Amino acid sequence: MRMNRLLDRLQERGIGLLITIDEIDPSLDELIDFASTYQHFVRENRRVALFMAGLPASVSALLSDKSASFLRRAAQHQLGRIDDADVRAAFLETVEDAGKAIDEGALAEAVRATDGFAYMMQFVGFRMWAEARGRSRIEPEDARRGAARARADFISGVVRKTCQELSEGDLAFLGAMLPDGEGPSSVADAASRMGKTANYARVYRPRLMEQGVITTAARGLVRFDMSLLREFLLEE
């Protein structure tokens, strides 16, 4: 096998191999096959490590696959929301390193549109840059148009796809949270709106948290955690 020969040559030089996979898609047979192959490397005590990143729903689906069940023992890290100051610094550094300048108003608009969500940050940055193509400075209008396009990208590629993978009960629970606006929702109140008992509604909380859709606000309280999800559900 080619990978075994590569690892043998690296071993001779005292070097290990780090494999990185971004935006994992558990529906790809190649990913499941690779996970199975990687397991053999681990069992053989090869100097190899694996780093994968993806949306919570994709990670959950991958870990549910029996062929990749050994990955459940891997360390997991939830990125969570990124502070506005860090988002601003990342946008500014990236733009300036690429030889452009960015207006302060444009920078503020980009940070606001990102809402601390790492995946949204990629969309906003890409679309904002594209709007300013051919010019040396990104202006507020570039950021506004880019943010609008990024919002459509995110809803289509992330929010809608995530909702399609949720059960009717999951969606009913999210719908029962909508009347609470931006504030946290009581699980008991959501259950009442669903016509269910609080104990029945609580079964949705861990599943939706695992999907990266909601988060705990306090004891008995939850809030939306996925950017633009509440707006999408209201529009739908």
For each residue, the residues with C-beta under 8 A, 3 or more apart:
1: 4 5
2: 5 6
3: 6 7 37 41
4: 1 7 8
5: 1 2 8 9
6: 2 3 9 10 17
7: 3 4 10 11 17 41 46 47 48
8: 4 5 11 12
9: 5 6 12 13
10: 6 7 13 15 16 17 47
11: 7 8 14 15 46 47
12: 8 9
13: 9 10
14: 11
15: 10 11 47
16: 10 47 48 49
17: 6 7 10 46 47 48 49
18: 48 49 50 51
19: 38 48 49 50 51
20: 50 51 52 53
21: 24 31 34 50 51 52 53
22: 52 53 54
23: 53 54 55 58
24: 21 31 52 53 54 58 59 62
25: 28 31 54 58
26: 31 32 58 61 62 65 68
27: 61
28: 25 31 32
29: 32 33
30: 33 34
31: 21 24 25 26 28 34 35 62
32: 26 28 29 35 36 65 67 68
33: 29 30 36 37
34: 21 30 31 37 38
35: 31 32 38 39 62 65 67 68 70 71
36: 32 33 39 40 67 68
37: 3 33 34 40 41
38: 19 34 35 41 42 48 50
39: 35 36 42 43 70
40: 36 37 43 44
41: 3 7 37 38 44 46 48
42: 38 39 45 46 48 70
43: 39 40
44: 40 41
45: 42
46: 7 11 17 41 42
47: 7 10 11 15 16 17
48: 7 16 17 18 19 38 41 42
49: 16 17 18 19
50: 18 19 20 21 38 74
51: 18 19 20 21
52: 20 21 22 24 59 62
53: 20 21 22 23 24
54: 22 23 24 25 58 59 62
55: 23 58 59 119 158 162 212
56: 59 60 78 210 211 212 213
57: 60 61 161 162 165 211 212
58: 23 24 25 26 54 55 61 62
59: 24 52 54 55 56 62 63 76
60: 56 57 63 64 210 211
61: 26 27 57 58 64 65 165
62: 24 26 31 35 52 54 58 59 65 68 71
63: 59 60 68 69 71 72
64: 60 61
65: 26 32 35 61 62 68 69
66: 69
67: 32 35 36
68: 26 32 35 36 62 63 65 71
69: 63 65 66 72
70: 35 39 42 73
71: 35 62 63 68 74
72: 63 69
73: 70
74: 50 71
75:
76: 59
77:
78: 56 212
79: 82 118
80:
81: 115 116 117
82: 79 86 87 114 116 117 118 121
83: 86 87 116
84: 87 88 111 116
85: 88 89
86: 82 83 89 90
87: 82 83 84 90 91 110 111 114 116 121
88: 84 85 91 92 107 111
89: 85 86 92 93
90: 86 87 93 94 121
91: 87 88 94 95 102 107 110 111 121 125
92: 88 89 95 96 102 107
93: 89 90 96 97
94: 90 91 97 98 125
95: 91 92 98 100 101 102 129 138
96: 92 93 99 100 101 102
97: 93 94
98: 94 95 129
99: 96 136
100: 95 96 129 132 136 137 138
101: 95 96 136 137 138
102: 91 92 95 96 106 107 110 137 138
103: 106 107 137 138 139 140 143
104: 107 108
105: 108 109 139 140 143
106: 102 103 109 110 128 138 139 140 142 143
107: 88 91 92 102 103 104 110 111 143
108: 104 105 111 112
109: 105 106 112 113 140 143 144 147
110: 87 91 102 106 107 113 114 124 125 128 143 146 147
111: 84 87 88 91 107 108 114
112: 108 109 115 147
113: 109 110 120 124 143 146 147 150 151
114: 82 87 110 111 117 120 121 124
115: 81 112 120 227 228
116: 81 82 83 84 87 227
117: 81 82 114 120 121 154 226 227
118: 79 82 121 122
119: 55 122 123 154 158
120: 113 114 115 117 123 124 150 154 227 228
121: 82 87 90 91 114 117 118 124 125
122: 118 119 125 126
123: 119 120 126 127 149 150 151 153 154
124: 110 113 114 120 121 127 128 143 146 147 150
125: 91 94 110 121 122 128 129
126: 122 123 129 130 146 150
127: 123 124 130 131 145 146 147 149 150 153
128: 106 110 124 125 131 132 138 142 143 146 147 150
129: 95 98 100 125 126 132 133 138 146
130: 126 127 133 146
131: 127 128 138 141 142 143 145 146 149
132: 100 128 129 135 137 138 139 142
133: 129 130
134:
135: 132 138 139
136: 99 100 101
137: 100 101 102 103 132
138: 95 100 101 102 103 106 128 129 131 132 135 142 143
139: 103 105 106 132 135 142 143
140: 103 105 106 109 143 144
141: 131 144 145
142: 106 128 131 132 138 139 145 146
143: 103 105 106 107 109 110 113 124 128 131 138 139 140 146 147
144: 109 140 141 147 148
145: 127 131 141 142 148 149
146: 110 113 124 126 127 128 129 130 131 142 143 149 150
147: 109 110 112 113 124 127 128 143 144 150 151
148: 144 145 151 152
149: 123 127 131 145 146 152 153
150: 113 120 123 124 126 127 128 146 147 153 154
151: 113 123 147 148 154 155 228
152: 148 149 155 156
153: 123 127 149 150 156 157
154: 117 119 120 123 150 151 157 158 159 227 228
155: 151 152 158 159 160 228 232
156: 152 153 159 160 161
157: 153 154 160 161
158: 55 119 154 155 161 162 226
159: 154 155 156 162 163 226 227 228 229 232
160: 155 156 157 163 164 232
161: 57 156 157 158 164 165
162: 55 57 158 159 165 166 211 212 213 226 229
163: 159 160 166 171 229 232 233
164: 160 161
165: 57 61 161 162 211
166: 162 163 170 171 174 208 211 213
167: 170 171
168: 171 172
169: 172 173 204
170: 166 167 173 174 204 207 208 211 213
171: 163 166 167 168 174 175
172: 168 169 175 176 194
173: 169 170 176 177 190 194 201 204 208
174: 166 170 171 177 178 208 213 214 224 229 233
175: 171 172 178 233
176: 172 173 179 185 189 190 191 193 194 201
177: 173 174 180 185 190 214 222 223 224 230
178: 174 175 230 233 234
179: 176 193
180: 177 183 184 185 186 189
181:
182: 230
183: 180 223
184: 180 217 218 221 222 223
185: 176 177 180 189 190 221 222 223
186: 180 189 190 220 221
187: 190 191 198 201 202 205 220 221 222
188: 191 192 198 201 220
189: 176 180 185 186 192 193
190: 173 176 177 185 186 187 193 194 201 222
191: 176 187 188 194 196 197 198 200 201 202
192: 188 189 195 196
193: 176 179 189 190
194: 172 173 176 190 191 201
195: 192
196: 191 192 200 201
197: 191 200 201
198: 187 188 191 201 202
199: 202
200: 191 196 197 203
201: 173 176 187 188 190 191 194 196 197 198 204 205
202: 187 191 198 199 205
203: 200 206 207
204: 169 170 173 201 207 208
205: 187 201 202 208 209 214 216 222
206: 203 209 210
207: 170 203 204 210 211
208: 166 170 173 174 204 205 211 213 214 222
209: 205 206 212 213 214 215 216 222 225
210: 56 60 206 207
211: 56 57 60 162 165 166 170 207 208
212: 55 56 57 78 162 209 225 226
213: 56 162 166 170 174 208 209 224 225 226 229
214: 174 177 205 208 209 222 223 224 225 226
215: 209 222 223 225
216: 205 209 221 222
217: 184 221 222 223
218: 184 221
219:
220: 186 187 188
221: 184 185 186 187 216 217 218
222: 177 184 185 187 190 205 208 209 214 215 216 217
223: 177 183 184 185 214 215 217
224: 174 177 213 214 229 230
225: 209 212 213 214 215 229
226: 117 158 159 162 212 213 214 229
227: 115 116 117 120 154 159
228: 115 120 151 154 155 159 231 232
229: 159 162 163 174 213 224 225 226 232 233
230: 177 178 182 224 233 234
231: 228 234 235
232: 155 159 160 163 228 229 235 236
233: 163 174 175 178 229 230 236
234: 178 230 231
235: 231 232
236: 232 233
